[in-house]
């Protein structure tokens, strides 16, 4: 039980932090530079990286760990003037779960590798999840399948995944460097 609470807290804090960066910094910057992009589409959506990594590490349990933080951030988004459908957080998480399961089914050898996961596999999970997410969110928000809005979701999810992945990769590398310097 303690492990689940710890995992829940780690995933929640990471998701809330990434989403807060999007709301507080990326979304306003995007509106200043590209005022014709709708508010619901972020061209750099960092929480997608958190969702992908959560599903990799925790499997289907990631959906349970992510759901409260996703709904909390939906409420915060509404306070910031971004109105999302009530089903958006659930749709995002289910799309990521589907992407994870689909990637596992299509590339089973990558899914069963032991040791450090292959970074390309993370990208495959992120892409499939993003495709499922873009179809779902476009249908939910635009009430039709609009290719330009759907491509905005894919661009935002994938860019957010890569930036989040790089931040975490170099963050852990820096932390490992600090521990080796302190041990010496």
VMD Tcl script that builds the backbone (N, CA, C; Angstrom):
set m [mol new atoms 552]
animate dup $m
set s [atomselect $m all]
$s set {name element resname resid chain x y z} {
  {N N UNK 1 A 0.823 -1.199 0.000}
  {CA C UNK 1 A 0.000 0.000 0.000}
  {C C UNK 1 A 0.868 1.264 0.000}
  {N N UNK 2 A 1.944 1.221 0.810}
  {CA C UNK 2 A 2.842 2.372 0.896}
  {C C UNK 2 A 3.456 2.686 -0.463}
  {N N UNK 3 A 3.796 1.630 -1.208}
  {CA C UNK 3 A 4.392 1.808 -2.538}
  {C C UNK 3 A 3.412 2.509 -3.492}
  {N N UNK 4 A 2.132 2.130 -3.426}
  {CA C UNK 4 A 1.127 2.749 -4.295}
  {C C UNK 4 A 0.935 4.231 -3.960}
  {N N UNK 5 A 0.947 4.542 -2.677}
  {CA C UNK 5 A 0.811 5.947 -2.265}
  {C C UNK 5 A 2.020 6.747 -2.732}
  {N N UNK 6 A 3.192 6.162 -2.601}
  {CA C UNK 6 A 4.415 6.830 -3.058}
  {C C UNK 6 A 4.379 7.049 -4.569}
  {N N UNK 7 A 3.990 6.023 -5.324}
  {CA C UNK 7 A 3.892 6.149 -6.782}
  {C C UNK 7 A 2.854 7.203 -7.171}
  {N N UNK 8 A 1.721 7.184 -6.486}
  {CA C UNK 8 A 0.672 8.168 -6.737}
  {C C UNK 8 A 1.196 9.589 -6.522}
  {N N UNK 9 A 1.922 9.801 -5.437}
  {CA C UNK 9 A 2.452 11.133 -5.139}
  {C C UNK 9 A 3.490 11.578 -6.169}
  {N N UNK 10 A 4.370 10.676 -6.559}
  {CA C UNK 10 A 5.398 11.013 -7.550}
  {C C UNK 10 A 4.751 11.401 -8.875}
  {N N UNK 11 A 3.818 10.563 -9.342}
  {CA C UNK 11 A 3.149 10.828 -10.619}
  {C C UNK 11 A 2.329 12.110 -10.532}
  {N N UNK 12 A 1.618 12.305 -9.441}
  {CA C UNK 12 A 0.780 13.492 -9.293}
  {C C UNK 12 A 1.601 14.776 -9.276}
  {N N UNK 13 A 2.675 14.776 -8.503}
  {CA C UNK 13 A 3.528 15.970 -8.429}
  {C C UNK 13 A 4.159 16.259 -9.787}
  {N N UNK 14 A 4.633 15.229 -10.465}
  {CA C UNK 14 A 5.238 15.432 -11.783}
  {C C UNK 14 A 4.206 15.959 -12.780}
  {N N UNK 15 A 3.015 15.391 -12.780}
  {CA C UNK 15 A 1.964 15.811 -13.716}
  {C C UNK 15 A 1.523 17.254 -13.426}
  {N N UNK 16 A 1.301 17.555 -12.161}
  {CA C UNK 16 A 0.868 18.909 -11.782}
  {C C UNK 16 A 1.952 19.930 -12.114}
  {N N UNK 17 A 3.202 19.585 -11.880}
  {CA C UNK 17 A 4.307 20.497 -12.209}
  {C C UNK 17 A 4.373 20.743 -13.712}
  {N N UNK 18 A 4.315 19.668 -14.495}
  {CA C UNK 18 A 4.383 19.814 -15.953}
  {C C UNK 18 A 3.196 20.609 -16.476}
  {N N UNK 19 A 2.014 20.327 -15.968}
  {CA C UNK 19 A 0.803 21.026 -16.418}
  {C C UNK 19 A 0.856 22.502 -16.003}
  {N N UNK 20 A 1.382 22.765 -14.809}
  {CA C UNK 20 A 1.497 24.152 -14.341}
  {C C UNK 20 A 2.457 24.948 -15.211}
  {N N UNK 21 A 3.533 24.319 -15.656}
  {CA C UNK 21 A 4.452 24.989 -16.586}
  {C C UNK 21 A 3.746 25.333 -17.900}
  {N N UNK 22 A 2.898 24.422 -18.354}
  {CA C UNK 22 A 2.145 24.679 -19.587}
  {C C UNK 22 A 1.183 25.840 -19.384}
  {N N UNK 23 A 0.417 25.799 -18.283}
  {CA C UNK 23 A -0.568 26.865 -18.036}
  {C C UNK 23 A 0.071 28.214 -17.746}
  {N N UNK 24 A 1.131 28.206 -16.949}
  {CA C UNK 24 A 1.715 29.464 -16.499}
  {C C UNK 24 A 2.722 30.085 -17.438}
  {N N UNK 25 A 3.357 29.280 -18.263}
  {CA C UNK 25 A 4.418 29.809 -19.105}
  {C C UNK 25 A 4.177 29.560 -20.593}
  {N N UNK 26 A 3.948 28.313 -20.955}
  {CA C UNK 26 A 3.863 27.955 -22.372}
  {C C UNK 26 A 2.600 28.498 -23.025}
  {N N UNK 27 A 1.441 28.339 -22.377}
  {CA C UNK 27 A 0.178 28.805 -22.972}
  {C C UNK 27 A 0.170 30.322 -23.192}
  {N N UNK 28 A 0.578 31.136 -22.200}
  {CA C UNK 28 A 0.616 32.580 -22.461}
  {C C UNK 28 A 1.602 32.965 -23.572}
  {N N UNK 29 A 2.757 32.311 -23.588}
  {CA C UNK 29 A 3.739 32.574 -24.629}
  {C C UNK 29 A 3.192 32.186 -25.998}
  {N N UNK 30 A 2.521 31.055 -26.056}
  {CA C UNK 30 A 1.910 30.596 -27.299}
  {C C UNK 30 A 0.844 31.578 -27.783}
  {N N UNK 31 A 0.051 32.102 -26.880}
  {CA C UNK 31 A -0.984 33.063 -27.274}
  {C C UNK 31 A -0.383 34.385 -27.755}
  {N N UNK 32 A 0.748 34.775 -27.175}
  {CA C UNK 32 A 1.405 36.001 -27.628}
  {C C UNK 32 A 1.994 35.825 -29.025}
  {N N UNK 33 A 2.638 34.675 -29.248}
  {CA C UNK 33 A 3.318 34.452 -30.522}
  {C C UNK 33 A 2.391 33.933 -31.617}
  {N N UNK 34 A 1.451 33.086 -31.252}
  {CA C UNK 34 A 0.558 32.449 -32.223}
  {C C UNK 34 A -0.889 32.618 -31.765}
  {N N UNK 35 A -1.429 33.797 -31.907}
  {CA C UNK 35 A -2.760 34.055 -31.365}
  {C C UNK 35 A -3.889 33.371 -32.130}
  {N N UNK 36 A -3.602 32.720 -33.242}
  {CA C UNK 36 A -4.653 32.028 -33.975}
  {C C UNK 36 A -4.803 30.561 -33.565}
  {N N UNK 37 A -3.960 30.074 -32.641}
  {CA C UNK 37 A -4.071 28.704 -32.144}
  {C C UNK 37 A -5.062 28.701 -30.981}
  {N N UNK 38 A -6.018 27.758 -30.998}
  {CA C UNK 38 A -7.021 27.733 -29.936}
  {C C UNK 38 A -6.372 27.374 -28.605}
  {N N UNK 39 A -6.967 27.860 -27.519}
  {CA C UNK 39 A -6.392 27.671 -26.195}
  {C C UNK 39 A -6.298 26.206 -25.771}
  {N N UNK 40 A -7.214 25.376 -26.229}
  {CA C UNK 40 A -7.229 23.974 -25.809}
  {C C UNK 40 A -6.064 23.168 -26.383}
  {N N UNK 41 A -5.408 23.688 -27.410}
  {CA C UNK 41 A -4.293 22.985 -28.042}
  {C C UNK 41 A -2.991 23.669 -27.629}
  {N N UNK 42 A -2.170 22.948 -26.902}
  {CA C UNK 42 A -0.854 23.451 -26.532}
  {C C UNK 42 A 0.163 22.839 -27.486}
  {N N UNK 43 A 0.968 23.665 -28.091}
  {CA C UNK 43 A 1.969 23.164 -29.036}
  {C C UNK 43 A 3.214 22.611 -28.346}
  {N N UNK 44 A 3.222 22.646 -27.017}
  {CA C UNK 44 A 4.275 22.020 -26.215}
  {C C UNK 44 A 3.613 21.545 -24.923}
  {N N UNK 45 A 3.033 20.342 -24.962}
  {CA C UNK 45 A 2.257 19.828 -23.838}
  {C C UNK 45 A 3.094 18.829 -23.036}
  {N N UNK 46 A 3.784 19.330 -22.016}
  {CA C UNK 46 A 4.707 18.538 -21.204}
  {C C UNK 46 A 4.059 17.366 -20.457}
  {N N UNK 47 A 2.808 17.471 -19.994}
  {CA C UNK 47 A 2.220 16.341 -19.266}
  {C C UNK 47 A 2.123 15.050 -20.081}
  {N N UNK 48 A 2.182 15.150 -21.405}
  {CA C UNK 48 A 2.141 13.925 -22.210}
  {C C UNK 48 A 3.350 13.043 -21.901}
  {N N UNK 49 A 4.496 13.654 -21.679}
  {CA C UNK 49 A 5.683 12.892 -21.309}
  {C C UNK 49 A 5.514 12.197 -19.968}
  {N N UNK 50 A 4.883 12.873 -19.032}
  {CA C UNK 50 A 4.628 12.277 -17.721}
  {C C UNK 50 A 3.678 11.095 -17.860}
  {N N UNK 51 A 2.642 11.252 -18.687}
  {CA C UNK 51 A 1.689 10.149 -18.890}
  {C C UNK 51 A 2.394 8.940 -19.501}
  {N N UNK 52 A 3.197 9.163 -20.538}
  {CA C UNK 52 A 3.888 8.056 -21.216}
  {C C UNK 52 A 4.822 7.331 -20.253}
  {N N UNK 53 A 5.638 8.064 -19.540}
  {CA C UNK 53 A 6.573 7.438 -18.607}
  {C C UNK 53 A 5.839 6.739 -17.466}
  {N N UNK 54 A 4.725 7.298 -17.032}
  {CA C UNK 54 A 3.932 6.664 -15.974}
  {C C UNK 54 A 3.397 5.315 -16.431}
  {N N UNK 55 A 2.897 5.260 -17.664}
  {CA C UNK 55 A 2.388 3.981 -18.159}
  {C C UNK 55 A 3.518 2.970 -18.360}
  {N N UNK 56 A 4.687 3.450 -18.748}
  {CA C UNK 56 A 5.808 2.528 -18.905}
  {C C UNK 56 A 6.189 1.916 -17.557}
  {N N UNK 57 A 6.306 2.746 -16.531}
  {CA C UNK 57 A 6.767 2.263 -15.239}
  {C C UNK 57 A 5.693 1.533 -14.433}
  {N N UNK 58 A 4.430 1.963 -14.541}
  {CA C UNK 58 A 3.392 1.429 -13.663}
  {C C UNK 58 A 2.294 0.656 -14.381}
  {N N UNK 59 A 2.362 0.564 -15.713}
  {CA C UNK 59 A 1.332 -0.163 -16.455}
  {C C UNK 59 A -0.035 0.476 -16.292}
  {N N UNK 60 A -1.081 -0.329 -16.246}
  {CA C UNK 60 A -2.451 0.186 -16.168}
  {C C UNK 60 A -2.700 0.985 -14.882}
  {N N UNK 61 A -1.896 0.736 -13.829}
  {CA C UNK 61 A -2.082 1.484 -12.567}
  {C C UNK 61 A -1.820 2.980 -12.746}
  {N N UNK 62 A -1.064 3.323 -13.776}
  {CA C UNK 62 A -0.793 4.737 -14.039}
  {C C UNK 62 A -2.085 5.515 -14.252}
  {N N UNK 63 A -3.085 4.867 -14.830}
  {CA C UNK 63 A -4.377 5.537 -15.028}
  {C C UNK 63 A -4.952 5.976 -13.689}
  {N N UNK 64 A -4.850 5.129 -12.692}
  {CA C UNK 64 A -5.364 5.458 -11.351}
  {C C UNK 64 A -4.511 6.553 -10.721}
  {N N UNK 65 A -3.203 6.481 -10.912}
  {CA C UNK 65 A -2.311 7.490 -10.335}
  {C C UNK 65 A -2.508 8.863 -10.992}
  {N N UNK 66 A -2.803 8.874 -12.296}
  {CA C UNK 66 A -2.898 10.122 -13.045}
  {C C UNK 66 A -4.258 10.818 -12.927}
  {N N UNK 67 A -5.312 10.055 -12.761}
  {CA C UNK 67 A -6.667 10.612 -12.854}
  {C C UNK 67 A -6.952 11.775 -11.893}
  {N N UNK 68 A -6.643 11.670 -10.593}
  {CA C UNK 68 A -6.926 12.822 -9.714}
  {C C UNK 68 A -6.180 14.085 -10.121}
  {N N UNK 69 A -4.914 13.959 -10.471}
  {CA C UNK 69 A -4.138 15.139 -10.877}
  {C C UNK 69 A -4.684 15.718 -12.175}
  {N N UNK 70 A -5.114 14.860 -13.090}
  {CA C UNK 70 A -5.665 15.341 -14.362}
  {C C UNK 70 A -6.952 16.132 -14.134}
  {N N UNK 71 A -7.811 15.652 -13.248}
  {CA C UNK 71 A -9.043 16.390 -12.967}
  {C C UNK 71 A -8.765 17.663 -12.182}
  {N N UNK 72 A -7.803 17.624 -11.284}
  {CA C UNK 72 A -7.422 18.845 -10.568}
  {C C UNK 72 A -6.939 19.909 -11.548}
  {N N UNK 73 A -6.113 19.504 -12.500}
  {CA C UNK 73 A -5.592 20.469 -13.461}
  {C C UNK 73 A -6.668 20.934 -14.439}
  {N N UNK 74 A -7.705 20.131 -14.662}
  {CA C UNK 74 A -8.826 20.592 -15.477}
  {C C UNK 74 A -9.534 21.748 -14.771}
  {N N UNK 75 A -9.699 21.641 -13.451}
  {CA C UNK 75 A -10.314 22.717 -12.672}
  {C C UNK 75 A -9.430 23.959 -12.702}
  {N N UNK 76 A -8.129 23.781 -12.555}
  {CA C UNK 76 A -7.193 24.912 -12.612}
  {C C UNK 76 A -7.221 25.550 -14.003}
  {N N UNK 77 A -7.322 24.734 -15.042}
  {CA C UNK 77 A -7.412 25.249 -16.409}
  {C C UNK 77 A -8.649 26.121 -16.579}
  {N N UNK 78 A -9.751 25.693 -15.993}
  {CA C UNK 78 A -10.984 26.486 -16.075}
  {C C UNK 78 A -10.798 27.843 -15.409}
  {N N UNK 79 A -10.056 27.871 -14.304}
  {CA C UNK 79 A -9.770 29.141 -13.634}
  {C C UNK 79 A -8.894 30.042 -14.509}
  {N N UNK 80 A -8.080 29.426 -15.366}
  {CA C UNK 80 A -7.200 30.182 -16.267}
  {C C UNK 80 A -7.908 30.559 -17.571}
  {N N UNK 81 A -9.183 30.193 -17.699}
  {CA C UNK 81 A -9.950 30.555 -18.890}
  {C C UNK 81 A -9.947 29.512 -19.989}
  {N N UNK 82 A -9.398 28.344 -19.719}
  {CA C UNK 82 A -9.379 27.266 -20.712}
  {C C UNK 82 A -10.444 26.255 -20.308}
  {N N UNK 83 A -11.527 26.233 -21.039}
  {CA C UNK 83 A -12.613 25.328 -20.687}
  {C C UNK 83 A -12.431 23.998 -21.419}
  {N N UNK 84 A -12.363 22.965 -20.639}
  {CA C UNK 84 A -12.216 21.617 -21.171}
  {C C UNK 84 A -13.485 20.834 -20.869}
  {N N UNK 85 A -13.762 19.860 -21.685}
  {CA C UNK 85 A -14.900 18.993 -21.461}
  {C C UNK 85 A -14.653 18.156 -20.208}
  {N N UNK 86 A -15.710 17.795 -19.514}
  {CA C UNK 86 A -15.598 16.996 -18.300}
  {C C UNK 86 A -14.930 15.641 -18.561}
  {N N UNK 87 A -15.036 15.141 -19.777}
  {CA C UNK 87 A -14.460 13.853 -20.130}
  {C C UNK 87 A -13.013 13.956 -20.610}
  {N N UNK 88 A -12.497 15.158 -20.782}
  {CA C UNK 88 A -11.138 15.333 -21.310}
  {C C UNK 88 A -10.057 14.594 -20.521}
  {N N UNK 89 A -9.976 14.768 -19.196}
  {CA C UNK 89 A -8.908 14.067 -18.468}
  {C C UNK 89 A -8.993 12.545 -18.604}
  {N N UNK 90 A -10.195 12.017 -18.520}
  {CA C UNK 90 A -10.364 10.576 -18.664}
  {C C UNK 90 A -9.996 10.133 -20.082}
  {N N UNK 91 A -10.396 10.915 -21.068}
  {CA C UNK 91 A -10.064 10.604 -22.464}
  {C C UNK 91 A -8.573 10.628 -22.718}
  {N N UNK 92 A -7.872 11.631 -22.153}
  {CA C UNK 92 A -6.412 11.715 -22.297}
  {C C UNK 92 A -5.725 10.480 -21.724}
  {N N UNK 93 A -6.147 10.090 -20.561}
  {CA C UNK 93 A -5.509 8.962 -19.881}
  {C C UNK 93 A -5.825 7.647 -20.592}
  {N N UNK 94 A -7.074 7.487 -21.017}
  {CA C UNK 94 A -7.428 6.265 -21.748}
  {C C UNK 94 A -6.703 6.193 -23.092}
  {N N UNK 95 A -6.537 7.332 -23.752}
  {CA C UNK 95 A -5.792 7.356 -25.017}
  {C C UNK 95 A -4.348 6.926 -24.794}
  {N N UNK 96 A -3.768 7.366 -23.690}
  {CA C UNK 96 A -2.382 6.986 -23.393}
  {C C UNK 96 A -2.297 5.496 -23.032}
  {N N UNK 97 A -3.278 5.010 -22.300}
  {CA C UNK 97 A -3.315 3.577 -21.989}
  {C C UNK 97 A -3.444 2.760 -23.275}
  {N N UNK 98 A -4.320 3.187 -24.175}
  {CA C UNK 98 A -4.471 2.492 -25.456}
  {C C UNK 98 A -3.170 2.536 -26.265}
  {N N UNK 99 A -2.527 3.692 -26.283}
  {CA C UNK 99 A -1.252 3.820 -26.990}
  {C C UNK 99 A -0.195 2.898 -26.416}
  {N N UNK 100 A -0.150 2.803 -25.097}
  {CA C UNK 100 A 0.800 1.918 -24.422}
  {C C UNK 100 A 0.514 0.457 -24.774}
  {N N UNK 101 A -0.746 0.050 -24.685}
  {CA C UNK 101 A -1.115 -1.339 -24.991}
  {C C UNK 101 A -0.901 -1.660 -26.472}
  {N N UNK 102 A -1.212 -0.699 -27.340}
  {CA C UNK 102 A -1.035 -0.891 -28.776}
  {C C UNK 102 A 0.445 -1.051 -29.114}
  {N N UNK 103 A 1.292 -0.200 -28.533}
  {CA C UNK 103 A 2.743 -0.292 -28.773}
  {C C UNK 103 A 3.286 -1.622 -28.268}
  {N N UNK 104 A 2.772 -2.077 -27.141}
  {CA C UNK 104 A 3.186 -3.356 -26.581}
  {C C UNK 104 A 2.791 -4.518 -27.494}
  {N N UNK 105 A 1.609 -4.401 -28.112}
  {CA C UNK 105 A 1.132 -5.457 -29.004}
  {C C UNK 105 A 1.863 -5.446 -30.343}
  {N N UNK 106 A 2.147 -4.256 -30.874}
  {CA C UNK 106 A 2.785 -4.138 -32.183}
  {C C UNK 106 A 4.283 -4.447 -32.111}
  {N N UNK 107 A 4.927 -4.044 -31.032}
  {CA C UNK 107 A 6.376 -4.254 -30.859}
  {C C UNK 107 A 6.648 -5.041 -29.578}
  {N N UNK 108 A 6.290 -6.320 -29.545}
  {CA C UNK 108 A 6.447 -7.072 -28.294}
  {C C UNK 108 A 7.900 -7.274 -27.865}
  {N N UNK 109 A 8.858 -7.332 -28.828}
  {CA C UNK 109 A 10.257 -7.535 -28.420}
  {C C UNK 109 A 10.784 -6.321 -27.664}
  {N N UNK 110 A 10.374 -5.124 -28.068}
  {CA C UNK 110 A 10.822 -3.929 -27.355}
  {C C UNK 110 A 10.198 -3.869 -25.972}
  {N N UNK 111 A 8.951 -4.335 -25.862}
  {CA C UNK 111 A 8.240 -4.262 -24.592}
  {C C UNK 111 A 8.815 -5.216 -23.558}
  {N N UNK 112 A 9.461 -6.296 -24.001}
  {CA C UNK 112 A 9.945 -7.290 -23.043}
  {C C UNK 112 A 11.432 -7.187 -22.763}
  {N N UNK 113 A 12.109 -6.183 -23.330}
  {CA C UNK 113 A 13.543 -6.026 -23.047}
  {C C UNK 113 A 13.747 -5.759 -21.563}
  {N N UNK 114 A 14.751 -6.368 -21.017}
  {CA C UNK 114 A 15.080 -6.160 -19.605}
  {C C UNK 114 A 16.130 -5.048 -19.504}
  {N N UNK 115 A 16.216 -4.488 -18.341}
  {CA C UNK 115 A 17.206 -3.442 -18.125}
  {C C UNK 115 A 16.644 -2.072 -18.474}
  {N N UNK 116 A 17.506 -1.199 -18.921}
  {CA C UNK 116 A 17.101 0.168 -19.250}
  {C C UNK 116 A 16.271 0.150 -20.529}
  {N N UNK 117 A 15.091 0.767 -20.503}
  {CA C UNK 117 A 14.232 0.759 -21.690}
  {C C UNK 117 A 14.835 1.528 -22.860}
  {N N UNK 118 A 14.478 1.114 -24.045}
  {CA C UNK 118 A 14.932 1.738 -25.273}
  {C C UNK 118 A 14.188 3.064 -25.461}
  {N N UNK 119 A 14.881 4.161 -25.687}
  {CA C UNK 119 A 14.234 5.469 -25.811}
  {C C UNK 119 A 13.309 5.526 -27.015}
  {N N UNK 120 A 13.604 4.738 -28.045}
  {CA C UNK 120 A 12.731 4.716 -29.224}
  {C C UNK 120 A 11.365 4.140 -28.875}
  {N N UNK 121 A 11.365 3.183 -27.977}
  {CA C UNK 121 A 10.106 2.588 -27.550}
  {C C UNK 121 A 9.238 3.615 -26.832}
  {N N UNK 122 A 9.848 4.471 -26.024}
  {CA C UNK 122 A 9.098 5.556 -25.387}
  {C C UNK 122 A 8.462 6.450 -26.456}
  {N N UNK 123 A 9.234 6.736 -27.498}
  {CA C UNK 123 A 8.714 7.561 -28.589}
  {C C UNK 123 A 7.549 6.902 -29.314}
  {N N UNK 124 A 7.626 5.588 -29.480}
  {CA C UNK 124 A 6.531 4.854 -30.131}
  {C C UNK 124 A 5.272 4.915 -29.274}
  {N N UNK 125 A 5.431 4.694 -27.970}
  {CA C UNK 125 A 4.287 4.792 -27.058}
  {C C UNK 125 A 3.708 6.202 -27.116}
  {N N UNK 126 A 4.579 7.207 -27.097}
  {CA C UNK 126 A 4.120 8.599 -27.136}
  {C C UNK 126 A 3.370 8.892 -28.424}
  {N N UNK 127 A 3.862 8.392 -29.552}
  {CA C UNK 127 A 3.202 8.643 -30.839}
  {C C UNK 127 A 1.831 7.982 -30.902}
  {N N UNK 128 A 1.762 6.703 -30.559}
  {CA C UNK 128 A 0.454 6.024 -30.584}
  {C C UNK 128 A -0.519 6.688 -29.614}
  {N N UNK 129 A -0.048 7.019 -28.436}
  {CA C UNK 129 A -0.908 7.684 -27.449}
  {C C UNK 129 A -1.389 9.025 -27.969}
  {N N UNK 130 A -0.499 9.748 -28.596}
  {CA C UNK 130 A -0.838 11.059 -29.140}
  {C C UNK 130 A -1.865 10.955 -30.264}
  {N N UNK 131 A -1.718 9.951 -31.109}
  {CA C UNK 131 A -2.688 9.766 -32.197}
  {C C UNK 131 A -4.079 9.454 -31.639}
  {N N UNK 132 A -4.137 8.533 -30.673}
  {CA C UNK 132 A -5.425 8.230 -30.050}
  {C C UNK 132 A -5.988 9.460 -29.335}
  {N N UNK 133 A -5.114 10.192 -28.649}
  {CA C UNK 133 A -5.536 11.392 -27.930}
  {C C UNK 133 A -6.056 12.465 -28.878}
  {N N UNK 134 A -5.368 12.664 -29.987}
  {CA C UNK 134 A -5.783 13.726 -30.921}
  {C C UNK 134 A -7.154 13.438 -31.516}
  {N N UNK 135 A -7.413 12.185 -31.851}
  {CA C UNK 135 A -8.730 11.833 -32.390}
  {C C UNK 135 A -9.805 12.054 -31.330}
  {N N UNK 136 A -9.535 11.576 -30.114}
  {CA C UNK 136 A -10.517 11.718 -29.035}
  {C C UNK 136 A -10.773 13.158 -28.641}
  {N N UNK 137 A -9.715 13.938 -28.474}
  {CA C UNK 137 A -9.889 15.324 -28.024}
  {C C UNK 137 A -10.485 16.205 -29.118}
  {N N UNK 138 A -10.130 15.947 -30.365}
  {CA C UNK 138 A -10.723 16.711 -31.464}
  {C C UNK 138 A -12.214 16.437 -31.549}
  {N N UNK 139 A -12.590 15.184 -31.447}
  {CA C UNK 139 A -14.011 14.840 -31.478}
  {C C UNK 139 A -14.731 15.419 -30.267}
  {N N UNK 140 A -14.089 15.423 -29.120}
  {CA C UNK 140 A -14.708 15.916 -27.893}
  {C C UNK 140 A -14.853 17.437 -27.889}
  {N N UNK 141 A -13.823 18.156 -28.319}
  {CA C UNK 141 A -13.859 19.624 -28.258}
  {C C UNK 141 A -14.445 20.258 -29.503}
  {N N UNK 142 A -14.141 19.721 -30.676}
  {CA C UNK 142 A -14.626 20.326 -31.917}
  {C C UNK 142 A -15.902 19.650 -32.419}
  {N N UNK 143 A -16.267 18.530 -31.799}
  {CA C UNK 143 A -17.465 17.760 -32.172}
  {C C UNK 143 A -17.410 17.263 -33.612}
  {N N UNK 144 A -16.224 17.180 -34.138}
  {CA C UNK 144 A -15.982 16.620 -35.468}
  {C C UNK 144 A -14.500 16.288 -35.563}
  {N N UNK 145 A -14.125 15.541 -36.565}
  {CA C UNK 145 A -12.717 15.221 -36.743}
  {C C UNK 145 A -12.090 16.267 -37.661}
  {N N UNK 146 A -11.466 17.268 -37.052}
  {CA C UNK 146 A -10.835 18.369 -37.754}
  {C C UNK 146 A -9.333 18.076 -37.816}
  {N N UNK 147 A -8.806 17.910 -39.018}
  {CA C UNK 147 A -7.410 17.508 -39.190}
  {C C UNK 147 A -6.423 18.549 -38.658}
  {N N UNK 148 A -6.727 19.836 -38.814}
  {CA C UNK 148 A -5.781 20.850 -38.337}
  {C C UNK 148 A -5.726 20.876 -36.808}
  {N N UNK 149 A -6.853 20.695 -36.147}
  {CA C UNK 149 A -6.851 20.649 -34.677}
  {C C UNK 149 A -6.178 19.363 -34.207}
  {N N UNK 150 A -6.494 18.241 -34.862}
  {CA C UNK 150 A -5.889 16.958 -34.494}
  {C C UNK 150 A -4.370 17.009 -34.652}
  {N N UNK 151 A -3.891 17.622 -35.719}
  {CA C UNK 151 A -2.436 17.715 -35.910}
  {C C UNK 151 A -1.810 18.618 -34.846}
  {N N UNK 152 A -2.542 19.625 -34.392}
  {CA C UNK 152 A -2.050 20.469 -33.292}
  {C C UNK 152 A -1.864 19.670 -32.017}
  {N N UNK 153 A -2.805 18.772 -31.729}
  {CA C UNK 153 A -2.656 17.898 -30.560}
  {C C UNK 153 A -1.443 16.982 -30.695}
  {N N UNK 154 A -1.262 16.403 -31.879}
  {CA C UNK 154 A -0.121 15.496 -32.089}
  {C C UNK 154 A 1.194 16.259 -31.948}
  {N N UNK 155 A 1.284 17.435 -32.548}
  {CA C UNK 155 A 2.508 18.241 -32.455}
  {C C UNK 155 A 2.789 18.607 -31.004}
  {N N UNK 156 A 1.764 19.060 -30.291}
  {CA C UNK 156 A 1.936 19.449 -28.888}
  {C C UNK 156 A 2.322 18.297 -27.993}
  {N N UNK 157 A 1.653 17.164 -28.189}
  {CA C UNK 157 A 1.971 15.985 -27.375}
  {C C UNK 157 A 3.391 15.501 -27.626}
  {N N UNK 158 A 3.759 15.385 -28.894}
  {CA C UNK 158 A 5.089 14.858 -29.210}
  {C C UNK 158 A 6.197 15.836 -28.800}
  {N N UNK 159 A 5.994 17.119 -29.038}
  {CA C UNK 159 A 6.994 18.105 -28.613}
  {C C UNK 159 A 7.114 18.106 -27.089}
  {N N UNK 160 A 5.979 18.049 -26.415}
  {CA C UNK 160 A 5.985 17.996 -24.954}
  {C C UNK 160 A 6.663 16.746 -24.434}
  {N N UNK 161 A 6.412 15.617 -25.094}
  {CA C UNK 161 A 7.057 14.370 -24.691}
  {C C UNK 161 A 8.573 14.490 -24.803}
  {N N UNK 162 A 9.063 14.979 -25.957}
  {CA C UNK 162 A 10.513 15.061 -26.160}
  {C C UNK 162 A 11.166 16.029 -25.180}
  {N N UNK 163 A 10.544 17.170 -24.948}
  {CA C UNK 163 A 11.122 18.135 -23.998}
  {C C UNK 163 A 11.103 17.556 -22.585}
  {N N UNK 164 A 9.990 16.963 -22.196}
  {CA C UNK 164 A 9.893 16.344 -20.868}
  {C C UNK 164 A 10.911 15.227 -20.716}
  {N N UNK 165 A 11.039 14.406 -21.740}
  {CA C UNK 165 A 11.988 13.298 -21.718}
  {C C UNK 165 A 13.414 13.822 -21.572}
  {N N UNK 166 A 13.764 14.866 -22.315}
  {CA C UNK 166 A 15.112 15.441 -22.217}
  {C C UNK 166 A 15.366 16.050 -20.842}
  {N N UNK 167 A 14.376 16.759 -20.307}
  {CA C UNK 167 A 14.521 17.362 -18.976}
  {C C UNK 167 A 14.761 16.278 -17.934}
  {N N UNK 168 A 13.952 15.217 -17.983}
  {CA C UNK 168 A 14.113 14.138 -17.004}
  {C C UNK 168 A 15.434 13.393 -17.202}
  {N N UNK 169 A 15.799 13.145 -18.443}
  {CA C UNK 169 A 17.035 12.424 -18.718}
  {C C UNK 169 A 18.244 13.198 -18.184}
  {N N UNK 170 A 18.319 14.491 -18.490}
  {CA C UNK 170 A 19.452 15.277 -18.015}
  {C C UNK 170 A 19.349 15.575 -16.522}
  {N N UNK 171 A 18.127 15.673 -16.013}
  {CA C UNK 171 A 17.942 15.862 -14.575}
  {C C UNK 171 A 18.471 14.678 -13.783}
  {N N UNK 172 A 18.135 13.452 -14.234}
  {CA C UNK 172 A 18.641 12.264 -13.556}
  {C C UNK 172 A 20.143 12.115 -13.743}
  {N N UNK 173 A 20.652 12.487 -14.896}
  {CA C UNK 173 A 22.093 12.427 -15.132}
  {C C UNK 173 A 22.823 13.395 -14.200}
  {N N UNK 174 A 22.255 14.590 -14.028}
  {CA C UNK 174 A 22.839 15.578 -13.126}
  {C C UNK 174 A 22.784 15.085 -11.680}
  {N N UNK 175 A 21.658 14.478 -11.291}
  {CA C UNK 175 A 21.530 13.947 -9.929}
  {C C UNK 175 A 22.542 12.831 -9.690}
  {N N UNK 176 A 22.745 11.980 -10.683}
  {CA C UNK 176 A 23.720 10.895 -10.560}
  {C C UNK 176 A 25.128 11.470 -10.454}
  {N N UNK 177 A 25.412 12.534 -11.209}
  {CA C UNK 177 A 26.707 13.197 -11.133}
  {C C UNK 177 A 26.933 13.790 -9.743}
  {N N UNK 178 A 25.895 14.401 -9.182}
  {CA C UNK 178 A 26.027 14.973 -7.836}
  {C C UNK 178 A 26.299 13.905 -6.783}
  {N N UNK 179 A 25.666 12.758 -6.913}
  {CA C UNK 179 A 25.901 11.696 -5.919}
  {C C UNK 179 A 27.299 11.126 -6.060}
  {N N UNK 180 A 27.843 11.034 -7.268}
  {CA C UNK 180 A 29.208 10.524 -7.410}
  {C C UNK 180 A 30.228 11.547 -6.916}
  {N N UNK 181 A 29.937 12.840 -7.085}
  {CA C UNK 181 A 30.844 13.874 -6.571}
  {C C UNK 181 A 30.815 13.865 -5.052}
  {N N UNK 182 A 29.624 13.704 -4.455}
  {CA C UNK 182 A 29.522 13.677 -2.990}
  {C C UNK 182 A 30.120 12.416 -2.396}
  {N N UNK 183 A 30.102 11.311 -3.143}
  {CA C UNK 183 A 30.686 10.057 -2.643}
  {C C UNK 183 A 32.210 10.073 -2.700}
  {N N UNK 184 A 32.756 10.898 -3.565}
  {CA C UNK 184 A 34.221 10.914 -3.747}
  {C C UNK 184 A 34.941 11.650 -2.651}
}
mol reanalyze $m
mol bondsrecalc $m
mol representation Tube
mol addrep $m
